Amino acid sequence: MSLDDDHPTAEELAARLQHSARLASVGKLASSAAHEINQPLNVIRMAAFNVRRAIQKGTLDPESALVKLDRIDSQIARAARLVGGMKAFSPTTTDTPTAINPADALTTALELMAKRFTAADVELIHEARAGDETVQAAPSAFQELVIHLLDNAIEAYGDAPERNPLLVDEDVPPRWVKVVEAVNEQELIITIEDAAGGLAAEIADRAFLPFVTTAPNSSHAGLGLTVCASLAASLGGAVTLDPTELGLVATLRLPLASAI
């Protein structure tokens, strides 16, 4: 090991911290992404099987076959979109900033996180906004930023509660994350709100600093929000964290491409 490795610069240390947080996120996303990608693959397999069987039996109906081929095309597009979202966490990703539709990128991030929400027993409430506004951003950076914020909101609840399947109504507080998209004349605004109880004032004031975490036994390094702040700044925006009556709301603000 060289002397330079023993005494990294602040920039090198920041890069190492971001890489560590990215690797942690990849581990959490792997199971969820595999589940979501398997869904379109199963649809493709079944549609192809039905077309092949119809050909073998000599009962192929062209219109029915075209419907199935359209279904295959749409599921291939979905799988490609999910794989593209996962590429955001590749250490070799070098996307350059371009005008992207944030609504589409957010939808992909939510799809990748679907199994994480289910496994944590957290309901996703998504208030989407249809629009053609764009932001100037590297697609991978935007995806990674949103996924870190979503993961932070899920982690705020801790482990999923054990529920009795024989009981309909249980005395278990609701667990939800609400994602709202909005724009004004100058910026895109995405809020990610939870009802997990919030943070103590002394923690909230330091939430964006490295290694600040409420996880027991240091099971999480406390780098997620640090990475979020860095990514948002690199895109010309900012992330803030504010208390609500039930928990916290993270607000991401990015300039619209038309306002730059």
For each residue, the residues with C-beta under 8 A, 3 or more apart:
1: 5 6
2: 5 6
3: 6 7
4: 7 8
5: 1 2 8
6: 1 2 3
7: 3 4
8: 4 5 12 13 16
9: 12 13
10: 13 14
11: 14 15
12: 8 9 15 16
13: 8 9 10 16 17
14: 10 11 17 18 230
15: 11 12 18 19
16: 8 12 13 19 20
17: 13 14 20 21 210 223 226 227
18: 14 15 21 22 223 226 227 230
19: 15 16 22 23 91
20: 16 17 23 24 221 223
21: 17 18 24 25 148 221 223 224 226 227
22: 18 19 25 26 89 91 144 227
23: 19 20 26 27
24: 20 21 27 28 220 221 223
25: 21 22 28 29 89 144 147 148 151 224
26: 22 23 29 30 86 89
27: 23 24 30
28: 24 25 31 32 116 151
29: 25 26 32 33 86 89 112 113 116 147
30: 26 27 33 34
31: 28 34 35 115 119
32: 28 29 35 36 112 113 114 115 116 119
33: 29 30 36 37 82 85 86 112 115
34: 30 31 37 38
35: 31 32 38 39 114 115
36: 32 33 39 82 111 112 114 115
37: 33 34 40 41 79 82 83
38: 34 35 41 42
39: 35 36 42 43
40: 37 43 44 75 76 78 79 82
41: 37 38 44 45 75 79
42: 38 39 45 46
43: 39 40 46 47 71 72 75
44: 40 41 47 48 72 75 76
45: 41 42 48 49
46: 42 43 49 50
47: 43 44 50 51 68 69 71 72 75
48: 44 45 51 52 68 72
49: 45 46 52 53
50: 46 47 53 54 68
51: 47 48 54 55 60 65 68 69
52: 48 49 55 56
53: 49 50 56 57
54: 50 51 57 59 60 61 64 65
55: 51 52 58 60
56: 52 53
57: 53 54
58: 55
59: 54
60: 51 54 55 64 65
61: 54 64 65
62: 65 66
63: 66 67
64: 54 60 61 67 68
65: 51 54 60 61 62 68 69
66: 62 63 69 70
67: 63 64 70 71
68: 47 48 50 51 64 65 71 72
69: 47 51 65 66 72 73
70: 66 67 73 74
71: 43 47 67 68 74 75
72: 43 44 47 48 68 69 75 76
73: 69 70 76 77
74: 70 71 77 78
75: 40 41 43 44 47 71 72 78 79
76: 40 44 72 73 79 80
77: 73 74 80 81
78: 40 74 75 81 82 111
79: 37 40 41 75 76 82 83
80: 76 77 83 84
81: 77 78 84 85 108 111
82: 33 36 37 40 78 79 85 86 108 111 112
83: 37 79 80 86 87
84: 80 81 87 88 108 139
85: 33 81 82 88 108 109 111 112 143
86: 26 29 33 82 83 89 90 112
87: 83 84 90 93 140
88: 84 85 93 139 140 141 143 144 147
89: 22 25 26 29 86 93 140 144
90: 86 87 93 140
91: 19 22
92:
93: 87 88 89 90 140
94:
95: 98 138 139 140 141
96: 138
97: 136 137 138 235
98: 95 136 137 138 139
99: 134 135 136 257
100: 104 105 134 135 136 137 139 142
101: 104 105 132 133 134
102: 105 106 133 134 135 137 142 181 188 190 254
103: 106 107 128 129 130 131 181
104: 100 101 107 108
105: 100 101 102 108 109 139 142 143 146
106: 102 103 109 110 128 146 179 181 190
107: 103 104 110 111 128
108: 81 82 84 85 104 105 111 112 143
109: 85 105 106 112 113 143 146 147 150
110: 106 107 113 114 124 126 150 179
111: 36 78 81 82 85 107 108 114
112: 29 32 33 36 82 85 86 108 109 147
113: 29 32 109 110 116 117 124 147 150 151 154
114: 32 35 36 110 111 117 118 124
115: 31 32 33 35 36 118 119
116: 28 29 32 113 119 120 150 151 154
117: 113 114 120 122 123 124 154 177
118: 114 115 121
119: 31 32 115 116 160
120: 116 117 154 157 160 175
121: 118 157 160 161 163 175
122: 117 154 157 160 175 176 177
123: 117 174 175 176 177
124: 110 113 114 117 176 177 179
125: 176 177 178 179
126: 110 178 179
127: 178 179 180 181
128: 103 106 107 181
129: 103 181 182 183
130: 103
131: 103 183
132: 101
133: 101 102 183 188 256 257 258
134: 99 100 101 102 256 257 258
135: 99 100 102 142 188 235 254 255 256 257
136: 97 98 99 100 235 236 255 257 260
137: 97 98 100 102 141 142 235 254
138: 95 96 97 98 141 142 235
139: 84 88 95 98 100 105 142 143
140: 87 88 89 90 93 95 143 144
141: 88 95 137 138 144 145 231 234 235
142: 100 102 105 135 137 138 139 145 146 235
143: 85 88 105 108 109 139 140 146 147
144: 22 25 88 89 140 141 147 148 227 231
145: 141 142 148 149 227 228 231 232 235 239 252
146: 105 106 109 142 143 149 150 190 252
147: 25 29 88 109 112 113 143 144 150 151
148: 21 25 144 145 151 152 224 225 227 228 231
149: 145 146 152 153 192 228 239 250 252
150: 109 110 113 116 146 147 153 154 177 179 192
151: 25 28 113 116 147 148 154 155 224
152: 148 149 155 156 224 225 228 250
153: 149 150 156 177 192 193 194 196 248 250
154: 113 116 117 120 122 150 151 157 177
155: 151 152 158 215 220 224
156: 152 153 194 196 197 214 247 248
157: 120 121 122 154 160 175 194 196
158: 155 196
159:
160: 119 120 121 122 157 175
161: 121 172 175
162:
163: 121 167 170 172
164: 167 170
165:
166:
167: 163 164 170
168:
169:
170: 163 164 167
171:
172: 161 163
173: 195
174: 123 195
175: 120 121 122 123 157 160 161 195 196
176: 122 123 124 125 194 195
177: 117 122 123 124 125 150 153 154 192 193 194
178: 125 126 127 191 192 193 194
179: 106 110 124 125 126 127 150 190 191 192 193
180: 127 190 191 193
181: 102 103 106 127 128 129 188 189 190
182: 129 188 189 190 191
183: 129 131 133 187 188 189 256
184: 187 189
185: 259
186: 255 256 259
187: 183 184 237 253 254 255 256 259
188: 102 133 135 181 182 183 252 253 254 255 256
189: 181 182 183 184 251 252 253
190: 102 106 146 179 180 181 182 251 252
191: 178 179 180 182 249 250 251 252
192: 149 150 153 177 178 179 249 250 252
193: 153 177 178 179 180 244 247 248 249 250
194: 153 156 157 176 177 178 246 247 248 249
195: 173 174 175 176 244 246 247
196: 153 156 157 158 175 246 247 248
197: 156 246 247
198: 204 243 244 246 247 248
199: 203 204 207 214 243 248
200: 203 204
201: 204 205
202: 205 206
203: 199 200 206 207 212 214
204: 198 199 200 201 207 241 243 248
205: 201 202
206: 202 203 209 212
207: 199 203 204 212 225 241
208: 212 225 226 228 229 239 241
209: 206 212 226
210: 17 222 223 226
211: 221 222 223
212: 203 206 207 208 209 222 225
213: 218 220 221 222
214: 156 199 203
215: 155 218 219 220 222
216: 219
217:
218: 213 215 221
219: 215 216
220: 24 155 213 215 224
221: 20 21 24 211 213 218
222: 210 211 212 213 215 225 226
223: 17 18 20 21 24 210 211 226 227
224: 21 25 148 151 152 155 220 227 228
225: 148 152 207 208 212 222 228 229 239 241
226: 17 18 21 208 209 210 222 223 229 230
227: 17 18 21 22 144 145 148 223 224 230 231
228: 145 148 149 152 208 224 225 231 232 239 250
229: 208 225 226 232 233 238 239
230: 14 18 226 227 233 234
231: 141 144 145 148 227 228 234 235
232: 145 228 229 235 237 238 239 252 253 254
233: 229 230 236 237 238
234: 141 230 231
235: 97 135 136 137 138 141 142 145 231 232 254
236: 136 233 254 255 260
237: 187 232 233 252 253 254 255
238: 229 232 233 252 253
239: 145 149 208 225 228 229 232 250 251 252 253
240: 250 251 253
241: 204 207 208 225 248 249 250 251
242: 248 249 251
243: 198 199 204 247 248
244: 193 195 198 247 248 249
245:
246: 194 195 196 197 198
247: 156 193 194 195 196 197 198 243 244
248: 153 156 193 194 196 198 199 204 241 242 243 244
249: 191 192 193 194 241 242 244
250: 149 152 153 191 192 193 228 239 240 241
251: 189 190 191 239 240 241 242
252: 145 146 149 188 189 190 191 192 232 237 238 239
253: 187 188 189 232 237 238 239 240
254: 102 135 137 187 188 232 235 236 237
255: 135 136 186 187 188 236 237 259 260
256: 133 134 135 183 186 187 188 259 260
257: 99 133 134 135 136 260
258: 133 134
259: 185 186 187 255 256
260: 136 236 255 256 257
